[in-house]
């Protein structure tokens, strides 16, 4: 069996998931190819089985044209033609889509090919973009137009931003494009997203929930000098981790907490850009990025509580990583964020209820000592090998369905 994966980027959570699935496929005796858009050099070394989609000039052109014409995903013709040619060369048994938004391919061309290629397709939805007229998430805007047809989009200037609203036409275009693919199976990392898919035009496809997984050999309790290095001895350390800190990830709540919590508390944020760090209160310890998963595990282990005030999310792996390191999690009732938690390893508060979040922090100040074991036991449900071997089983299933056996 040969699998060909496509994702917007080769890094971040979705890039990591793509590569880990490919590793699992190869580890079980099959072949896997990965592909992602051009990205600025980040020091990664990609295997020969990874294909880079497009280039810097093409992506820049796509961004500019999309913002001017309100047609995101309708350019990058040559890059998409070459991608389809690569797929034809590889002749995969299964094509696995991840994020196809991000100004790097022409999804009308791609889906035109998929509808006639006769190859089973698995599409993992990492957000809601596939069934809206514009946005990847709509919870913060409290918008439900996507259920019947988007219009007057309140988020059209946000990613993937355009100057004027064209959500009604984009919704119709997506619906016509994304439906009607023979033997396509939708995968969602959370039950929350699966329930939304069933209310959308994507309900025409079978939907399977496969939770994201983490490397339990790396995310585990470890000792380090992190507290001493950052002068956090005798502090109750609250940790937040995100790839891109923004209001939807809860950065505003952390700023507010920094101004209201007693001095005995300390806040550490990982994944903060240099520009964002300049806007943070001096009391917050900001870390741009970690050099390895082992280093990140040291920080999770050093924290007393992992606080995830996300306002829009699917099934955040940061919750799983914190649990695996024995650290209790506090989060809002946001998307699939609560699905990895029980009362024995964390606390879920009402969506956007800042006072309830702060109250939970006070309530669970010393909870780690009693909850740590339960946290680690809960994390065992989300091991990478078990999670991604389910994809291999799904590939076998769709192949059998396609052959009629």
VENNOR-V574109 format. One record per residue. N is the residue number from 1. RES is the residue in three letters. OMEGA is omega in whole degrees, -180 to 180 (none if undefined). D_LAST is the distance of its C-alpha to the last C-alpha in Angstrom with 1 decimal. Layout:
((N/RES/OMEGA/D_LAST) (N/RES/OMEGA/D_LAST))
//
This chain:
((1/UNK/177/15.9) (2/UNK/-179/18.7) (3/UNK/177/19.7) (4/UNK/-178/22.5) (5/UNK/179/24.6) (6/UNK/178/27.3) (7/UNK/-177/30.1) (8/UNK/-175/33.7) (9/UNK/179/35.5) (10/UNK/-178/35.2) (11/UNK/-177/37.2) (12/UNK/-175/37.7) (13/UNK/-178/35.2) (14/UNK/176/32.4) (15/UNK/179/33.0) (16/UNK/179/33.1) (17/UNK/179/29.8) (18/UNK/-178/28.2) (19/UNK/-180/29.7) (20/UNK/175/28.8) (21/UNK/179/25.1) (22/UNK/178/25.3) (23/UNK/180/27.2) (24/UNK/179/24.7) (25/UNK/-180/21.9) (26/UNK/179/24.2) (27/UNK/179/25.2) (28/UNK/171/21.8) (29/UNK/179/21.6) (30/UNK/-176/20.1) (31/UNK/180/22.1) (32/UNK/173/23.3) (33/UNK/176/25.8) (34/UNK/177/27.9) (35/UNK/179/30.1) (36/UNK/-176/32.9) (37/UNK/172/36.0) (38/UNK/175/39.3) (39/UNK/178/41.4) (40/UNK/-180/44.9) (41/UNK/179/45.2) (42/UNK/178/44.7) (43/UNK/-180/44.9) (44/UNK/172/41.2) (45/UNK/-177/39.9) (46/UNK/179/36.5) (47/UNK/180/34.3) (48/UNK/-179/33.6) (49/UNK/177/30.0) (50/UNK/-178/31.6) (51/UNK/179/32.3) (52/UNK/-177/35.2) (53/UNK/175/34.8) (54/UNK/-179/38.1) (55/UNK/-174/41.6) (56/UNK/-177/44.6) (57/UNK/-180/46.1) (58/UNK/-180/43.0) (59/UNK/178/42.3) (60/UNK/177/45.9) (61/UNK/-180/45.9) (62/UNK/180/42.7) (63/UNK/-178/44.5) (64/UNK/-179/47.6) (65/UNK/180/46.1) (66/UNK/-179/43.8) (67/UNK/-180/46.8) (68/UNK/-174/48.9) (69/UNK/-178/46.4) (70/UNK/-178/44.4) (71/UNK/178/41.1) (72/UNK/178/39.5) (73/UNK/-177/36.4) (74/UNK/179/37.4) (75/UNK/-178/39.1) (76/UNK/-178/38.2) (77/UNK/-177/37.0) (78/UNK/179/37.6) (79/UNK/-180/36.1) (80/UNK/176/32.9) (81/UNK/180/32.9) (82/UNK/177/33.2) (83/UNK/179/30.4) (84/UNK/177/28.0) (85/UNK/178/29.3) (86/UNK/178/28.6) (87/UNK/179/25.0) (88/UNK/178/24.6) (89/UNK/-178/26.4) (90/UNK/-177/24.1) (91/UNK/-178/20.9) (92/UNK/174/19.0) (93/UNK/180/15.3) (94/UNK/172/16.3) (95/UNK/-177/19.6) (96/UNK/177/21.3) (97/UNK/170/24.3) (98/UNK/177/27.1) (99/UNK/177/30.5) (100/UNK/172/30.8) (101/UNK/-179/34.4) (102/UNK/172/37.4) (103/UNK/-178/38.8) (104/UNK/177/36.8) (105/UNK/178/34.2) (106/UNK/-173/33.9) (107/UNK/173/31.0) (108/UNK/176/31.2) (109/UNK/-178/30.6) (110/UNK/-178/27.8) (111/UNK/171/25.9) (112/UNK/176/26.7) (113/UNK/-177/24.8) (114/UNK/-178/21.9) (115/UNK/-177/21.5) (116/UNK/-173/21.1) (117/UNK/-178/19.7) (118/UNK/-180/16.0) (119/UNK/176/15.6) (120/UNK/-178/14.3) (121/UNK/171/17.5) (122/UNK/-178/18.6) (123/UNK/176/22.2) (124/UNK/179/24.4) (125/UNK/179/27.4) (126/UNK/177/30.5) (127/UNK/-174/32.8) (128/UNK/-172/33.0) (129/UNK/-172/33.8) (130/UNK/-177/30.5) (131/UNK/172/31.6) (132/UNK/178/35.4) (133/UNK/-179/37.7) (134/UNK/-162/39.2) (135/UNK/172/39.2) (136/UNK/179/36.9) (137/UNK/-177/38.6) (138/UNK/-175/40.7) (139/UNK/-177/41.7) (140/UNK/178/45.2) (141/UNK/-179/45.9) (142/UNK/-177/44.7) (143/UNK/177/43.0) (144/UNK/180/40.4) (145/UNK/-177/40.5) (146/UNK/-177/37.0) (147/UNK/-176/35.7) (148/UNK/-179/37.0) (149/UNK/-174/38.1) (150/UNK/175/40.2) (151/UNK/180/43.8) (152/UNK/-174/47.1) (153/UNK/179/45.3) (154/UNK/-174/47.6) (155/UNK/-171/45.9) (156/UNK/178/45.8) (157/UNK/176/48.2) (158/UNK/-176/46.1) (159/UNK/-11/43.1) (160/UNK/-164/41.9) (161/UNK/172/45.4) (162/UNK/-173/46.8) (163/UNK/-178/50.3) (164/UNK/-179/49.5) (165/UNK/175/47.0) (166/UNK/-173/44.2) (167/UNK/-179/41.6) (168/UNK/180/41.3) (169/UNK/179/40.2) (170/UNK/178/38.1) (171/UNK/-180/36.2) (172/UNK/180/35.5) (173/UNK/178/34.5) (174/UNK/-178/32.1) (175/UNK/179/30.5) (176/UNK/-176/30.1) (177/UNK/-170/28.8) (178/UNK/177/26.4) (179/UNK/177/24.7) (180/UNK/177/22.3) (181/UNK/179/20.1) (182/UNK/173/16.4) (183/UNK/173/14.0) (184/UNK/178/17.0) (185/UNK/178/17.3) (186/UNK/175/20.9) (187/UNK/174/22.1) (188/UNK/178/25.7) (189/UNK/-178/27.8) (190/UNK/175/29.5) (191/UNK/177/29.1) (192/UNK/-179/32.0) (193/UNK/177/30.3) (194/UNK/179/27.1) (195/UNK/177/29.5) (196/UNK/179/31.1) (197/UNK/-179/27.9) (198/UNK/178/27.2) (199/UNK/-175/30.7) (200/UNK/177/30.2) (201/UNK/176/28.5) (202/UNK/179/25.7) (203/UNK/178/24.7) (204/UNK/-179/22.3) (205/UNK/171/19.8) (206/UNK/-177/18.1) (207/UNK/-179/20.6) (208/UNK/176/20.3) (209/UNK/173/23.5) (210/UNK/-178/23.8) (211/UNK/173/27.5) (212/UNK/179/29.3) (213/UNK/179/30.2) (214/UNK/180/33.4) (215/UNK/-177/34.6) (216/UNK/176/36.2) (217/UNK/180/37.9) (218/UNK/179/39.9) (219/UNK/-178/40.4) (220/UNK/180/42.5) (221/UNK/179/46.1) (222/UNK/178/48.4) (223/UNK/178/52.2) (224/UNK/177/53.9) (225/UNK/-176/57.1) (226/UNK/-179/55.6) (227/UNK/-179/58.0) (228/UNK/-178/61.0) (229/UNK/-177/60.2) (230/UNK/177/60.1) (231/UNK/-178/62.9) (232/UNK/177/60.7) (233/UNK/178/62.2) (234/UNK/176/63.0) (235/UNK/168/60.9) (236/UNK/-171/58.0) (237/UNK/175/55.4) (238/UNK/-175/53.0) (239/UNK/171/50.2) (240/UNK/-180/48.2) (241/UNK/177/45.6) (242/UNK/178/44.1) (243/UNK/-178/43.0) (244/UNK/-178/45.0) (245/UNK/-179/47.7) (246/UNK/178/48.3) (247/UNK/-178/49.3) (248/UNK/177/45.8) (249/UNK/174/45.4) (250/UNK/-178/48.6) (251/UNK/-179/51.2) (252/UNK/177/53.8) (253/UNK/178/53.4) (254/UNK/177/54.1) (255/UNK/180/57.2) (256/UNK/178/58.4) (257/UNK/-180/57.8) (258/UNK/-179/59.8) (259/UNK/-174/62.8) (260/UNK/-177/62.6) (261/UNK/177/61.6) (262/UNK/-176/64.4) (263/UNK/-179/65.2) (264/UNK/179/63.6) (265/UNK/175/60.2) (266/UNK/-180/58.7) (267/UNK/177/55.9) (268/UNK/177/53.7) (269/UNK/179/51.3) (270/UNK/179/49.0) (271/UNK/-176/47.6) (272/UNK/177/50.8) (273/UNK/180/51.7) (274/UNK/-180/55.3) (275/UNK/-180/56.0) (276/UNK/-179/54.6) (277/UNK/-179/56.6) (278/UNK/-178/59.8) (279/UNK/-178/59.3) (280/UNK/173/58.6) (281/UNK/-178/61.5) (282/UNK/-178/63.0) (283/UNK/-179/62.1) (284/UNK/174/58.3) (285/UNK/-179/57.3) (286/UNK/180/54.9) (287/UNK/-175/52.7) (288/UNK/179/51.2) (289/UNK/178/48.3) (290/UNK/-177/47.5) (291/UNK/-178/47.1) (292/UNK/175/44.2) (293/UNK/178/42.0) (294/UNK/178/44.4) (295/UNK/178/47.3) (296/UNK/178/45.6) (297/UNK/177/44.9) (298/UNK/-179/48.6) (299/UNK/176/49.4) (300/UNK/-177/47.0) (301/UNK/-178/48.6) (302/UNK/-177/52.1) (303/UNK/175/51.5) (304/UNK/180/52.4) (305/UNK/171/50.1) (306/UNK/-177/47.4) (307/UNK/-178/48.0) (308/UNK/-178/45.3) (309/UNK/-178/46.9) (310/UNK/179/44.1) (311/UNK/177/44.2) (312/UNK/-178/40.8) (313/UNK/-178/37.9) (314/UNK/176/34.2) (315/UNK/-170/33.7) (316/UNK/179/36.5) (317/UNK/179/35.9) (318/UNK/175/39.7) (319/UNK/-179/39.7) (320/UNK/-179/37.3) (321/UNK/178/39.5) (322/UNK/179/42.6) (323/UNK/-178/41.2) (324/UNK/178/40.2) (325/UNK/175/43.8) (326/UNK/-176/45.1) (327/UNK/179/46.4) (328/UNK/-175/46.1) (329/UNK/171/44.9) (330/UNK/-179/46.5) (331/UNK/173/44.7) (332/UNK/174/44.8) (333/UNK/-173/42.4) (334/UNK/175/40.7) (335/UNK/179/37.0) (336/UNK/-178/34.9) (337/UNK/-179/37.8) (338/UNK/-170/38.6) (339/UNK/-179/35.1) (340/UNK/-172/35.6) (341/UNK/167/39.0) (342/UNK/179/40.4) (343/UNK/-178/44.1) (344/UNK/-177/44.3) (345/UNK/179/43.7) (346/UNK/-179/44.8) (347/UNK/177/46.0) (348/UNK/179/44.7) (349/UNK/-177/47.3) (350/UNK/-178/47.3) (351/UNK/175/46.1) (352/UNK/-178/49.0) (353/UNK/-176/51.5) (354/UNK/-179/53.6) (355/UNK/177/56.1) (356/UNK/177/53.4) (357/UNK/180/51.9) (358/UNK/178/55.4) (359/UNK/178/56.0) (360/UNK/177/52.9) (361/UNK/177/54.1) (362/UNK/-177/57.4) (363/UNK/-174/55.8) (364/UNK/-177/53.5) (365/UNK/-177/56.0) (366/UNK/-174/56.0) (367/UNK/-173/52.5) (368/UNK/-177/51.0) (369/UNK/-177/52.7) (370/UNK/-175/51.2) (371/UNK/-170/47.8) (372/UNK/-179/46.9) (373/UNK/179/45.0) (374/UNK/177/43.0) (375/UNK/-178/42.2) (376/UNK/178/40.9) (377/UNK/178/38.8) (378/UNK/-178/37.2) (379/UNK/-180/36.4) (380/UNK/178/34.4) (381/UNK/-172/31.6) (382/UNK/176/31.2) (383/UNK/-176/31.0) (384/UNK/-175/29.5) (385/UNK/179/27.2) (386/UNK/-177/25.6) (387/UNK/-173/25.4) (388/UNK/171/23.8) (389/UNK/175/21.4) (390/UNK/175/19.8) (391/UNK/179/19.1) (392/UNK/177/17.3) (393/UNK/178/15.1) (394/UNK/177/14.6) (395/UNK/179/13.8) (396/UNK/-178/11.0) (397/UNK/-178/9.7) (398/UNK/176/10.3) (399/UNK/177/8.8) (400/UNK/180/5.3) (401/UNK/-180/6.3) (402/UNK/-180/7.8) (403/UNK/180/5.5) (404/UNK/-179/3.8) (405/UNK/none/0.0))
//
